[in-house]
Amino acid sequence: MGVEIERKFLLTGDAWRALGEPVLLRQGYLSSDPERTVRVRVEGEQGTMTIKGLSTGVTRGEWEYPIALADANELLERLCHQPIIEKYRRRIAFAGNIWEVDEFLGANAGLVVAEIELATEDQRFDKPDWIGAEVTHDRRYFNSSLVKLPYSAWTA
């Protein structure tokens, strides 16, 4: 079984914009049930399908498989919950870790979050100056939740 240990943060300032190359990601969900999400993603010329289990703390099961680009695009258009998520991702190396900074588009425009994947839940890590408040346990920030209630529809 694959395991994902991930923490999520809001950003402060714009210093992160000068770091990393932005890559467009398009993703959608065949299932957005918190106990089992099934995601389809297109990143560049690659398609993937990812299955994630229920989070326990900051850990959850994760299985990811490459799929044909044409199949991924067809799944996004025909079977995934709409609207799909579109975002620019920057991968930024800092203090021995990779931070993934996602700048959302469309109905989620204005939302920018950074994620870091860890080897253990208690792993120590340094934060860049542009990392703000942690939102790991706030389900509103899960991509699968942003399909149901986009950032532009949040009231507070």
Steps between C-alpha positions, in 0.01 A plus 500: 500500500618850422487760775473877477603715796426858404458839664336801336556873557379836378758740358605852590642753257607431143864391536404143397400626152868541401575137594432189295342473157119499492347190339129478418311215668143400417333254734160361578337251733314181417433466873537772762378296796742578790549126557611440139585770251580407142678773306591532133777747413666635189838664551671594177482190280445256787177356634468341845230344712539525876299326770519637855356361821365672809744731679614404849686800636710612203538147357290313247535213258585603145532301178598672175509356149590642158216497247491592133476876443198457269322294767578757769364784286186304416439415867544867596247612240243220520501334843663720762296727726489849354653748508845347479785655696755700303810640663861593445744301710852605590738250659741691722800345676564640848720362781504144364127476425277573202210741548218480246333838461160491329346817356139420413309625195134532404248483784790450743705800378661693782579188702868408534620217724829321561535133586793303632520120500679345794654162580341487849227697676746641752770593246651841568531742210594861439245738352581766243410860597201490263325217691204618709227332703460122492171371355578127491190403699257741333313286244396809301856509362491142367489509121210253506308748719578793267301326226189501722551843658744716300707765673298776328187377683651513851335754725762516779 
